[in-house]
Amino acid sequence: MPSISLIVALTLAFAAIENSAPIPIDAERIPSLVLQVITSLLAVAGLALGCGIGLATSIRRRGVPRSSSIRLHQSLANLVSIVDLAAFAWILHALEWPAVVRSLLGPDRAGFVVEEFLVILPYLLSETASWAGLYPASRRLGMTGTELGLARFLGLRARLSFGLVLPPLLLFSGLMGLVETAWGTEVSRTWWFEIGSTMLLGLAILAFAPAFVRLALPTRPLPPGPLRDRLVELGERLDFRATEILVWDTRGAVANAVVTGLFPWFRYVLLSDALVDRLEIEQIAAIHGHEIGHIRRRHFAIFGGFMIGSSGILALVFSPIAANLEALLSDIATRDQITVVLEAIALALLAGYFYFVFGSLSRLLERQADLHGARAVSLSDVSASDASDAGDSPEEPAAAEPAPRFDDAAPPCPAGIRTFTEALLRVAAINGMDVDKYSWRHGSIRQRIVFLESLSDDPTRARRFDRGVTLYTVALLSALGLALGVAAWTGALGVASGL
């Protein structure tokens, strides 16, 4: 799925487009600037290739333990990603890439999808080159799937990382270009228009995400059989509807599951091929229950409200910083230099806010979805055991009874917790993940397991946890809504949107 680095890169790109000078660059400078852009991309690619070959050689010669090698691979990938973003920021600002693109396209083509895509293109190329550079180490560690060559590996990564984000954003950018052409920037850059358009974009992405998934990812319907029967039965029991259950073809490279779609009549569940091939049916059912938990607990709506409300709190914090900094630097720096400084501060503020605040919310909701997954298979375990004990003998089975209604508040049984935690460990092993590796959105696998196992000691804790999540999310969204109203009333949103 899209990485945080892609979100940062898109933020940098669209901010640079908004603030780049409309005056075309002198034609004599363009070849030199393009050459410097290419050189920057080659430098990032060279760094990635050196890291990839060096790690692969070290593994082959020294026999470094796989767990240590995976951690080192992740560290190198993070380093390359940081360098990639730094190079892209350099290309955008020092090499004036948005102005170069605008000059090459001419005034008649500026403001539409082609311009935005070409501005983002250096990052897309350098990111792809980074994956290619790290490929030797990824393949040596078995992280590329079975018999997955370089071209297929890059195609899979590109579709996975870019395919779900770029199409809707570029479409949205094109629509904004039409709005600016029709009504001018006075309308398109007002805070109320930006908030409203962002809300509409978010709703459109949630509503039409299944279509983007089918276009971006290679999928096929899950074939009939015990697994499909089990998941369909579980969906009915949990009152969950989906258009189709799909197998996501990754050539064995990824073990993951995703549910996408705001509406039940246009919603897909995706299970990767490695998940289907290498996990037991009940383990897959537990993961399916986790994904259903995101829908039943309205996590998409919570995330949407958080995104919209966060614009208010960020504007309230950033507006006084921007005003004071402009007054402080106005005599010693040009307007362009002040803009670059303000963009850097805004980006750092945005990154810190989402890392800590959104990360905390995301980890909390992931725990709730984990709990839901354990509950889902707990119910099936209890039902199965009751049915097996009901008959007097194997020759005289008891009559089948309708499945009991799923209780969202029921504590998970030890068997359900064990099934879900075993599924987590199997997924970590397939994906080459260190169970102690911390993720800012999910925490570590071990932390998730410890949380679930703690519920076995106190059956009432699950109910208290759900109540706590509800109170926390209501309080958070209320505070963000209040901040949004205050920011709009005081004009802080106008200052932030004018950057």
Protein Blocks (a to p, Z undefined) as FASTA:
>chain_A
ZZfklmmmmmmmmmmmmmpcfbdcdfklmmmmmmmmmmmmmmmmmmmmmmmmmmmmmmmm
nopafklmmmmmmmmmmmmmmmmmmmmmmmmmmnommmmmmmmnopmlgoiaklmmmmmm
mmmmmmmmmmmmmmmmmmmnopnoghiafklmmmmmmmmmmmmmmmmmmmmmmmmmmmmm
mnojklmmpmklmmmmmmmmmmmmmmmmmmmmmmmpccddddedjklmmmmmmmmmnopa
cfbdcdddeehpagcdddedjbfklccddddfklmmmpcfklmmmmmmmmmmmmmnommm
mmmmmmmmmmmmmmmmmmmmmmmmmmmmmmmccfklmmmmmmmmmmmmmmmmmmmmmmmm
mmmmmmmmmmmmmmmmmmmmmmmmmmmmmpmbfklccdddddddddfkbccdfklmmmmm
mmmmmmmmmnopafklccfklopfklmmmmmmmmmmmmklmmmmmmmmmmmmmmmmmmmm
mmmmmmmmnommmmmmmZZ
